[in-house]
């Protein structure tokens, strides 16, 4: 068993049954991603559209690709035909464009709404105080958004070694997720994904209900 296969196996053994591992392949060589693929991993994520397109060209067709980085509306058209899930929807404008491009491909695209609770200004997402406005706008528009499925929410904790802060931020994201589920998706079976946790903090994230962890360096180290 290769080192990468061992790492994947080790991580999966730590996860509850309800949590899925998404391997973040950004900055990795094709041969490393292939090693993860040969270890049975089929779900991968990229941060940038350009890298995603390059990887898709060179790797097997049965890989499920997720986009986890900030997405500009003018880039949606390049990935709409094959993307499995977009984790980083942070505006109604972007949601509408994903819907438009999905309709052009005669498909539906799964998305997550990204919230921003971390201390770093550089991170994207909808601030908690603006979420109500977003959901209200969604309620008005939802009948026109037939080609997107909102499957849950995504967020990142601050990059810190302060585990109390990370716990607090993941708890906040989970609380916003539960509130949205109660108020806007109580009849939806699809609104069930909480994408929190990366290499440095996924063990904390699983304690806060994470269903999708996005792990890169811990897999390839």
MOHUUR-V384354 format. One record per run of one state. SS is the DSSP state (alpha for helix, beta for strand, coil for the rest). FROM is the first residue (numbers start at 0). TO is the last residue. If there is no record, write none. Layout:
ss->SS from->FROM to->TO
ss->SS from->FROM to->TO
This chain:
ss->coil from->0 to->1
ss->alpha from->2 to->13
ss->coil from->14 to->18
ss->beta from->19 to->23
ss->coil from->24 to->28
ss->alpha from->29 to->37
ss->coil from->38 to->41
ss->beta from->42 to->45
ss->coil from->46 to->47
ss->alpha from->48 to->57
ss->coil from->58 to->62
ss->beta from->63 to->66
ss->coil from->67 to->71
ss->alpha from->72 to->78
ss->coil from->79 to->83
ss->beta from->84 to->88
ss->coil from->89 to->90
ss->alpha from->91 to->103
ss->coil from->104 to->107
ss->beta from->108 to->115
ss->coil from->116 to->124
ss->beta from->125 to->126
ss->alpha from->127 to->143
ss->coil from->144 to->146
ss->beta from->147 to->155
ss->coil from->156 to->161
ss->alpha from->162 to->183
ss->coil from->184 to->191
ss->beta from->192 to->194
ss->coil from->195 to->200
ss->alpha from->201 to->206
ss->coil from->207 to->210
ss->beta from->211 to->214
ss->coil from->215 to->215
ss->alpha from->216 to->219
ss->coil from->220 to->220
